[in-house]
Amino acid sequence: MRIATWNVNSVTARLPKLLSWLETTQPDVVCLQELKCTTEAFPAEVAEAGYEVAAYGTGRWNGVAILSRVGLADVRRGLDGEPTFDDVSEPRAIGATCGGVRVWSVYVPNGREVAHPHYAYKLRWLSALRSTVAAEAGDDRPFAVLGDFNIAPTDADVWDITLFDGMTHVTEAERAALAALREAGLEEVLPRALKYDTPYTYWDYRQLAFPKNNGMRIDLVFGSAKFTGAVSDAYVDREARKGKGTSDHAPVVVDLTV
């Protein structure tokens, strides 16, 4: 089975790229983030390409989906005890069982600035994610959480840590939330880079960040022992980030035998 995660930064704007990538890469399951479309407006072309779709979006800057060509069951939208922001419940998590593997596609809040209320919301949201993981990861089936976590797990996962002093994405509290996922029974699947030494997954559109490889590794995969033990390969598809009209994130692709 091939499972991937990709923050597409607007599924509508990125549709030609997405369809081409699906045809070339042939993933069985894809977790998408930052749809920027409503559930009802998710492009029908994806289903026409052979994928069942479970989407969850309101048309703003968030939204998540799971695409599957190996079955799609037990769809769940939202987390246990999920917090709101400005009294709004944002579509940032969706779970489904695909071919016997339970997956969650997550788009963790950005946090904006450490002093901003959105940062506190981010930490509360990550706590709700841990609660959901703790409730589901103990099942006998392989289990994984994939998506844009908006957290760099280590200092080596940003191109220059000195530029991030006091900023979100690298704080101890955010990284402690990743440690809490591990304590709930998950381990990270570390992908290999197709170029350079660090498997960055995000490069800003500005200041030639991509050709300079000024990136961050913030799109992550965490799995149960039954998931990680079945993994044969994992890589960041940097090629998908190239060219015009692409997302500022690259897909992370995981191959496993289940």
C-alpha positions as a printed Julia matrix, in Angstrom:
258×3 Matrix{Float64}:
   0.0    0.0     0.0
   1.19   3.52   -0.77
  -0.05   6.29    1.55
   0.8    9.96    1.13
   0.13  13.3     2.76
   0.16  16.68    1.01
  -0.77  20.2     1.97
  -2.01  21.28   -1.46
  -2.66  24.94   -0.54
  -6.01  25.03   -2.41
  -7.22  21.85   -4.05
  -8.97  23.88   -6.74
  -5.91  25.9    -7.7
  -3.71  22.82   -7.53
  -6.12  20.4    -9.28
  -4.1   19.9   -12.5
  -0.96  19.24  -10.43
  -2.85  16.9    -8.11
  -4.39  14.85  -10.9
  -1.06  14.54  -12.7
   0.66  13.53   -9.48
  -2.0   10.91   -8.69
  -1.52   9.37  -12.12
   2.27   9.34  -11.86
   2.69   8.31   -8.22
  -0.29   5.95   -7.94
  -0.94   6.33   -4.2
  -3.63   4.16   -2.67
  -4.5    6.65    0.06
  -3.84  10.4     0.15
  -4.32  12.75    3.08
  -4.8   16.33    1.89
  -4.69  19.57    3.87
  -5.53  23.23    3.28
  -8.29  22.49    0.77
  -9.61  26.07    0.75
 -12.96  24.77   -0.51
 -16.2   23.58    1.03
 -16.97  19.91    1.48
 -19.55  20.12   -1.31
 -17.21  21.92   -3.72
 -14.43  19.34   -3.59
 -13.48  18.71   -7.25
 -15.37  15.8    -8.83
 -12.39  15.09  -11.07
 -10.64  13.31   -8.19
 -13.43  10.75   -7.92
 -13.37  10.39  -11.69
  -9.69   9.49  -11.35
 -10.68   6.45   -9.28
 -10.64   7.72   -5.71
 -13.34   7.7    -3.08
 -13.31  11.05   -1.29
 -14.08  12.09    2.26
 -13.72  15.86    2.54
 -14.23  18.35    5.35
 -14.04  22.05    4.55
 -15.76  25.4     4.87
 -14.1   27.22    1.99
 -11.68  29.25    4.08
  -7.93  28.67    4.45
  -8.25  25.29    6.14
  -9.99  22.02    5.19
  -8.83  18.38    5.04
  -9.63  15.29    2.99
  -8.81  11.61    2.57
  -8.71  10.04   -0.89
  -8.73   6.25   -1.22
  -8.86   3.61   -3.91
  -8.76   0.74   -1.38
 -11.99   1.5     0.46
 -13.21   4.31    2.69
 -15.11   3.5     5.88
 -15.81   4.8     9.38
 -15.29   8.42    8.35
 -15.03  10.8    11.26
 -14.76  14.58   11.11
 -13.2   16.38   14.08
 -11.35  15.29   17.23
 -12.33  14.3    20.75
 -12.8   17.52   22.72
 -11.65  19.66   19.8
 -11.37  23.35   20.76
 -12.76  26.26   18.78
 -11.09  29.51   17.77
 -13.16  32.68   17.99
 -16.12  30.36   18.67
 -15.61  28.64   15.31
 -14.98  24.91   14.91
 -12.42  24.68   12.12
 -12.22  21.68    9.74
  -8.72  20.48   10.56
  -8.99  16.72   11.11
 -10.66  13.83    9.33
 -10.23  10.11    9.93
 -11.14   7.03    7.87
 -10.3    3.37    7.52
  -8.78   2.5     4.15
  -7.85  -1.04    3.23
  -7.62  -2.04    6.88
  -5.45   0.94    7.86
  -6.88   3.68   10.06
  -5.58   7.1     8.97
  -6.13  10.67   10.09
  -5.42  13.68    7.9
  -4.6   16.67   10.11
  -3.91  20.32    9.52
  -2.56  21.63   12.81
  -3.2   25.34   13.5
  -0.29  27.59   12.57
  -0.08  29.4    15.88
   0.88  32.72   14.25
   2.93  34.2    17.11
   3.75  32.87   20.57
   1.86  35.73   22.24
  -1.15  35.35   19.93
  -4.32  33.54   21.08
  -3.91  31.28   18.06
  -0.79  29.78   19.65
  -2.69  28.78   22.79
  -5.4   27.38   20.51
  -2.75  25.37   18.67
  -1.59  23.74   21.9
  -5.17  22.96   22.96
  -5.84  21.48   19.52
  -2.75  19.27   19.77
  -3.97  18.06   23.17
  -7.28  17.05   21.56
  -5.33  15.22   18.86
  -3.47  13.26   21.51
  -6.76  12.29   23.17
  -8.1   11.01   19.86
  -4.9    9.1    19.18
  -4.97   7.52   22.64
  -8.54   6.36   22.03
  -7.89   4.87   18.59
  -4.25   3.83   18.33
  -4.65   0.85   20.63
  -6.77  -1.04   18.1
  -5.26  -4.09   16.44
  -5.21  -2.45   13.0
  -2.38  -0.26   11.68
  -2.97   3.38   12.63
  -1.36   6.61   11.41
  -1.73  10.37   11.69
  -0.43  12.25    8.67
  -0.46  15.9     7.76
   0.83  19.42    8.13
   1.76  19.72   11.8
   3.23  23.22   11.55
   5.99  22.02   13.89
   9.63  21.3    13.07
  10.53  18.33   15.32
  14.19  19.33   15.8
  16.45  22.31   15.15
  17.88  20.42   12.17
  14.44  20.51   10.54
  14.7   24.22    9.66
  17.28  25.7     7.33
  18.61  28.19    9.91
  17.46  27.81   13.51
  18.95  31.19   14.46
  16.17  32.88   12.47
  13.47  31.25   14.59
  14.35  32.48   18.06
  11.11  33.09   19.97
   8.94  32.07   17.03
   6.3   29.4    16.59
   6.95  26.02   14.95
  10.08  25.37   17.05
   9.02  26.08   20.66
   9.44  23.56   23.46
   5.68  23.42   24.05
   4.96  22.5    20.43
   7.65  19.84   20.4
   6.35  18.51   23.7
   3.03  17.96   21.95
   4.8   15.72   19.44
   6.4   13.85   22.34
   2.91  13.35   23.78
   1.87  11.61   20.56
   4.77   9.23   21.0
   3.71   8.58   24.59
   0.24   7.73   23.23
   1.77   4.9    21.22
   2.98   6.46   17.97
   6.41   6.74   16.38
   7.47   9.04   13.58
   8.16   7.68   10.11
  11.18   9.68    8.96
  11.21  10.08    5.16
  14.33  10.25    3.06
  15.19  13.27    0.94
  15.36  12.94   -2.83
  17.91  15.76   -2.88
  20.11  17.39   -0.24
  20.54  15.99    3.26
  17.38  17.04    5.11
  13.93  15.96    3.91
  12.31  19.4     4.06
   8.64  19.45    3.11
   7.9   23.19    2.94
   9.57  26.12    1.22
   8.16  29.65    1.21
   7.18  31.09   -2.17
   9.25  34.19   -1.45
  12.97  35.0    -1.63
  13.85  32.0    -3.82
  13.44  29.72   -0.8
  12.94  26.58   -2.88
  15.99  26.83   -5.19
  18.08  27.87   -2.18
  16.62  24.94   -0.19
  15.65  27.25    2.66
  13.01  24.83    3.88
  11.34  23.29    6.89
  10.21  19.77    7.73
   6.72  20.27    9.1
   4.65  17.68    7.19
   4.92  14.58    9.35
   3.79  10.96    9.62
   3.22   9.24   12.96
   2.18   5.61   13.14
   1.47   2.78   15.53
   3.89  -0.14   15.8
   1.79  -2.14   13.35
   2.04   0.74   10.88
   5.7    1.64   11.26
   6.72  -2.02   11.31
   5.16  -2.48    7.87
   6.94   0.5     6.24
   9.37  -0.39    3.46
  10.16   3.13    2.25
   9.27   6.78    2.86
  10.36   9.86    0.96
   9.59  13.51    0.32
   8.51  13.96   -3.28
  10.46  17.15   -3.88
   9.73  16.93   -7.62
   6.08  17.79   -6.92
   7.16  21.15   -5.47
   8.86  22.21   -8.71
   7.4   24.44  -11.41
   4.72  27.09  -11.51
   1.33  26.76   -9.93
   2.38  24.27   -7.28
   1.84  24.15   -3.54
   4.51  25.48   -1.23
   4.56  22.01    0.36
   5.81  18.71   -1.09
   4.05  15.36   -0.54
   5.42  12.79    1.88
   4.99   9.27    0.47
   5.04   6.1     2.57
   5.14   2.55    1.18
   4.14  -0.32    3.44
   3.02  -3.93    3.31
  -0.13  -4.75    5.27
